[in-house]
Amino acid sequence: MALNARLDHRNPLVFDTHELGRRPGALQRLNRTVDAPRDLGIAGVVGVPEGAPVELELRLESVMEGVLVTGTARAAAEGECVRCLEPLELELEADFQEMFSYPDADDRGRVKAEPGDDAEDDEDRLFLEDGLFDLEPVLRDAVVLALPMQPVCQEDCPGLCSECGARLADDPDHHHDAVDIRWAALQGLAGTMKDGEKDEMSGAEPGVDEKQEK
């Protein structure tokens, strides 16, 4: 990732590392509760509602090439059971670790005289900007990895009836009488045919049986 755009220190997901300085081994622990940003989770499946509290526990460690950030995010996520379509809530705990590099340091921590020419290496890296870093992209990646792709209200949720859509967990004995589809059409046809139509189907003329009996 290229150098961050201008960071706003008032953003609750932007953190200041000036207290660490550039002393390798310096350590700082932070606890912060922030409002969840928009679309934090898996779109249309499950996620943390915008504005919901997200508890962050962070460990900032100064190393030669930058600041190593290790942390855990905790929040309540909401979604819909993929089997029965009922709303559900689950407790989210997402762990993450990310290196935020000094803009003027290479991978071995030595200060560069000139910016590097290898743009591909920079695309995968996050950088400090004036001692600040933005945790939001790291938090988003961690939350998506921690959330289930197919959330269920309970592990043994039986889902919905394939014929009528009833929620099977509410009625464990729910069932439909099986009908052989090969006979169903004939039964419906037989119930709608008139006597004359039946005679025509059999090849006999109406009233023939009555004449024979006389």
Protein Blocks (a to p, Z undefined) as FASTA:
>chain_A
ZZdddddfklmkbccfklnomaehiacdddddddddehiajehiaccdehiacddddddd
ddfklccdddddddddddddfklopacddddddddddddddfkbcfkopacfbdcfblml
mmmpccdeehiacfklmmmmmmmmmpcfbdcfbfklgbjafklopafklmmmgccddddf
klmmmmmmmmmpcfklmmmmnopaehklmmmmZZ
